[in-house]
Every structure is written in C-alpha cells, then in structure tokens.
Amino acid sequence: MSIAGEIPSFFQNMGSGSPKPRPKFCGMFCPVEGSADCKTLDLESLPAGKGKSNGRVIDKQKDISQPRIEIRQSTGKEALQNLDDRSERLLIKGAKVVNDDQSFCADIYIEDGLIKQIGENLIVPGGVKTVDAHGRMLMPGGIDVHTRFQMPDRGMTSADDFYQGTRAALAGGTTMIMDHVVPEPGVSLMAAFEQWREWADSKSCCDYSLHVDITEWHRGLQEEMESLVKDHGVNSFLVYLAYKDVFQLTDSQVYEVFSVIRDLGAIAQVHAENGDIVAEEQRRILEQGITGPEGHVLSRPEEVEAEAANRSVTVANQTNCPLYITKVMSKSAADVIAQARKKGTVVYGEPISASLGTDGSHYWSKNWAKAAAYVTSPPLSPDPTTPDYLNSLLSCGDLQVTGSAHCPFNTAQRAVGKDDFTLIPEGTNGTEERMSLIWDKCVVTGKMDENHFVAVTSTNAAKIFNLYPRKGRIAVGSDADLVLWDPDVTKIISAKSHNSAVEYNIFEGTEVRGAPLVVISQGKIVLEEGTLHTTEGSGRFVARKPFPDFVYKRIKARSRLAELRGVPRGLYDGPVCEVSATPKVMTPASSAKTSPAKQPSGPQPVRNLHQSGFSLSGAQTDDNIPRRNTQRIVAPPGGRANITSLG
C-alpha cells in the first residue's frame, strides 16, 4: 500500500506540493508531537456555524475513525469544541493578541497550563478544545498587586476570604493577586507568612503571591527578612508611616528597614500618611463631637498623604532603595511621585480601583452604612476631579501600576465604629471592578491605548515584582493566564450582581464599558459568558526572586555613581581651642502657663538662654540697680555731640 493511501483524505493535499502549501514555522512556532492526529475544524466554514445558533448543540465528526464529538457554539461570540473541563489542551483561533508593546493577529495553542505555540495555521494534536475569538482582543490576565483577603482586624475578618476574593478577581479578568501579610503584635514575620500561605493554599482559585508588612522594627527581624527573600519567594516589604502606636515606624527605623531591603534586592513599599498628625486630628475632631464617617476624611487631609510620600521619597533617595508607594489617593501625593520620577528617583505609584473610580463625597451621605462602606486609608479625596486626574497620570506613565486594596467589611462589622469613626474597620471592594473601570476611564476616553492598558493592569506589575515574562506577557513559555476582552460590552456595577460578600459596592450604579468574555487561568477556562467555573484551592503560590532587572539595573548604576570619596589634604597642625563638654539639660515641658519669675531660685548648672528676665508682675531682676529719673541729651541729632553721649 502506498504512503498516500495511509494518510486520511483531508491530509493528502497539505504538503509542499499542494496548491496552498502550509507555512513552515521553526523555533517558537515549531509543531508539537502528535500533530497528525487531528485537524482543527474551522467552525466559520460550516453551514451551521453561520449566524446565531442560540446555544444549540451541533454534531460533527472530525474523522470517520474517531468517535463523534460535541461542538457548542455560543451566541455568535465564540465557539467552544470538546467542552471538557478536564482538558489540558486549548486552542484560541483568530485572536488579536495584545501585549504591552505590540498587537498582532495570531492563534494560540495552550497545553499543561503554558503557552506552547503562537502563530497562524498551527498544527496541534487531537482532543483540543477550541475557542474562536473572531478577532477579539486577547490579553495577559490582570495582576492585582494589592489585596487584603481574609484580613484579621480586632477579632474580625474581612468579608471576602481567599476563595470569595479570588472568584471576584477572576470574574473581572484578574488571574493573579498579591496579598499582604500583616503580622499581629508579638507574631514573627515567618509565622505570619506561614499562616497566610495556609489560608491561601486551601482556598485561592487563582495564582497568588505575598508581600510582607513590617509592623514593628528591631534588628532581629533582619534575619527573618533574609530568610523570606532567599528561601520563601518574597521580594517586597511594606512599612507604615501611619497608625501611630500600632504599626507606625519612626524615620530612623524606616531608614534602617530601607537599607536592609536594598541589600536583599527587594522592593520597599510604603503606606504614606503622617501618623502623628492624623492622631492629633482624630482627637481634635472627636472633641468637636464629630463621630461619623466624615470624621475619617476630615482627620486625614490630603497634605498628610503628600508629606509622607515626600518623606518616603527622601529616605529612599538617601538609602538608594527602590520605592513603591501603595494606595495613591490624592492629587498631591501623585504629584510628589511624578516630580520625584522626573528627578530620577526609582519610585512607583499605585492608585487603586477606589481612587480611580469614585471620590470621597460619599462620606457625607445621610445613610451611615453607605458612608462607612467608603472608609479606607488614605481616604478617598472629597475633590470630585481627583479620579480623572489620577487616570490621566496613569495614562501618561507618571503612575505605573494598579491594585484594588480589596478589603471589604460588612455593615455589622463596620458598626463597631458607629459612635467613633476611628473604630470603623477600613477597606473597600475593587478587585472585580478594577480592569473594567480602567478601560472605561482611560481607554474609552482616549487617554491610553490597549497596549498601555495591558501595561498598567498586568505587565508593569510583573516586571517590578520579577514575575515577567512568566506573567504579564503572551509569549511561548509564559503561563496561560489570558483574558478574551470585549471592548464594547456595557454593564452597570451593582452589589446585586457582584461576587463579593458585602451589601454595598462603592461603585454602585456606575456604568462601565469593557469586560472579559472568557478568562483562562492555568490553561483552563474559568469564566465563560459570565459564568464562573472555579475550583477552591487550585491557586498556586508564585515565588519571586530578588533583584528584578527592571528595578535594580538603575539602583546598581546609581550605587556606583554615589560612592563617597573624601578630599585628600594635609593634616591640620595649627592651634586647637580647648572646650569643655557641656551637659545637655532638658527642661520638662508643661502645658501650664508659668512665670519665669516664679521658677525656683538657686544656682543652675547651665543658664537657660530661653528664660527671660522680664515679668509683668512681681520683682524684677534689676530692681537693685539705682535708676535716674531723666537722661539729658547734650545736643540734638545732627549737632556736634554724638547722640550716644549721655549727660
């Protein structure tokens, strides 16, 4: 029997001698083993594939020697073959691939959770599930760089645990989250990290990674930080300039922490607010009888965020440490970051869903529960023009990444602070809404293009935290975390339809354009036509290596240039004045107003130069000196005598 007789009829004219020879690919486009097992069907060429099928099932044989398969075509948006959730092979046909630097049309073949081929007319093995994209945009899955799922707070836990939170993330097109480990007082960094790993490993539906917050500082923590970086895949630590007497560090402590972080090759993150001023303002506002949620924003004016941001930039410059400012909520803080970057500082700014999508006017709502739902720190700016301003800075590159700081509490939990706004648990929703909000506010308005959208929602985060190109890129070898995006679909955000476990959505009633049609996580379809197919505990912890090139190339260059050198000069051999060591005397501060004349008499070790000899009552220090009744001027001004000559 001839060789031709051994080949199925539809393969006989596919060689180089056929009228339309198949393009030959090599390298990253080379065919995979078993490519002769099946030929992928072009559903658009089928008579039943033209027009809408209203979800009916169409039977079609792929080969007379193979069993019949089931092909389901959706309502004209994409067609799915071999609908088997256990399938590890997936082909996306006719997609417009969108990376941060380019867009192009191609097919994508996925196997074992990785992208195996990119190109046209791919040769793929049998048993493949096919998604026909019909030219729609295919993007890297979103990376939410800031979540706080299952966050403990005074015996309570935020409403969304890792299962509920990651489901909401996937529903919005986010395929990886980065959560914050917050050690409680007396708990070691390592113990807190292991606790978060246990929670996330058992519940997360998508890949995740962890930042570790430094809630206190002593030199003993340096060894734990080193172990987290070298052995546990952590390359970012957050310090607080807020929450006085709880998490706040002093400037000298921040300097030490930044120095350690730089030496470890990690990223220093900062929660930027002036905790000392906030504490004083909280006390003052409570004394005035203001106890509602509006007191939260009144006690945290915009300039305390900007001041702390500027201070953290200063410390980062002095320590040559890369800086990442979380939760940029105000124009002033964003301007500080933009100006620092113009001067060459290695600093990144993270606005969140809330600051990009709404404002702080809701703090004055008559509905206490609604107003309390917006409480977060730093607070949302009452200036209604702030979201548009932050979106503009995000679009032009002055701000680089976006998170959600997703940490919602339900109304009963927030009611702990019904009589004292300082006791309201802080946090808002945003992980599900993040990507649609940015598309609507930035791309639809023409402020950014589709490529920059990918950068600020995924790629920049992957580069900063050393996840690139495994994450944040559609390329051969990258993780198959993908989003098939519909730029034209319109939806109204509502608590009735969101995937969070809270009664209020801070974006309630907001209409946005742009949403995911299909979300693929680890090579499996987890969202299709608004329906989630998630598996609790399927998420993997993604370790991150230190010294990301995207960040540390500049740090290393600055380090070489910043080496200090003394001036060579001869020894000084001249006279040297002898001085006596003067002990520093601390005068106790007192809020009571006292007269210096009433200070206890007796010899003082050191004269207090700030103490006046003048008093409005009582004896004066020069009462024993005889005084003249009058002073006679010998000559008037301009005369012969000097005016200082006294008669």
FENBELSUL-V512297 format. One record per run of one state. SS is the DSSP state (~ for helix, > for strand, _ for the rest). FROM is the first residue (numbers start at 1). TO is the last residue. If there is no record, write none. Layout:
BEGIN
SS:FROM:TO  SS:FROM:TO
END
This chain:
BEGIN
_:1:3  ~:4:6  _:7:8  ~:9:11  _:12:26  ~:27:29  _:30:42  ~:43:45  _:46:46  ~:47:49  _:50:56  >:57:60  _:61:68  >:69:73  _:74:78  >:79:81  _:82:88  >:89:98  _:99:102  >:103:111  _:112:113  >:114:119  _:120:128  >:129:132  _:133:136  >:137:140  _:141:141  >:142:147  _:148:151  >:152:153  _:154:155  >:156:157  _:158:161  ~:162:171  _:172:173  >:174:182  _:183:188  ~:189:203  _:204:206  >:207:214  _:215:220  ~:221:231  _:232:235  >:236:240  _:241:247  >:248:248  _:249:250  ~:251:264  _:265:266  >:267:271  _:272:274  ~:275:287  _:288:293  ~:294:298  _:299:301  ~:302:319  _:320:322  >:323:328  _:329:330  ~:331:342  _:343:346  >:347:352  ~:353:357  _:358:359  ~:360:364  _:365:367  ~:368:372  _:373:385  ~:386:396  _:397:400  >:401:403  _:404:405  >:406:406  _:407:410  ~:411:417  _:418:420  ~:421:423  _:424:427  >:428:428  _:429:433  ~:434:443  _:444:449  ~:450:464  _:465:478  >:479:479  _:480:481  >:482:492  _:493:510  >:511:521  _:522:523  >:524:528  _:529:530  >:531:532  _:533:540  >:541:541  _:542:548  ~:549:561  _:562:595  ~:596:598  _:599:632  >:633:633  _:634:645  >:646:646  _:647:647
END
